[in-house]
Amino acid sequence: MTKTSKTDWSRLARQDDQAIDTSDIPELNDNFFREAELRVPAKQTVTIRLDTDVLAWFKEQGGGYQTRINQLLRQYMQAQQKLR
């Protein structure tokens, strides 16, 4: 199932940043960034058995293939959590 975007991307690409209405969001100031905390989930080294062609496909996409596999697994996990 694919949903087609109704966004006029070419119009947005031509739009000047000053024309963007940001009145509904607060501006992030220096204080925000001073107090911001980066929370990165801890990683654990594991051994996982993948089909050879699946692993080859991810490696063909270039460096960071393990991160991409992790991102896909996280998206699947979150989708399953929403179903409960």
Long-range contacts (C-beta under 8 A, 24 or more apart in sequence): none
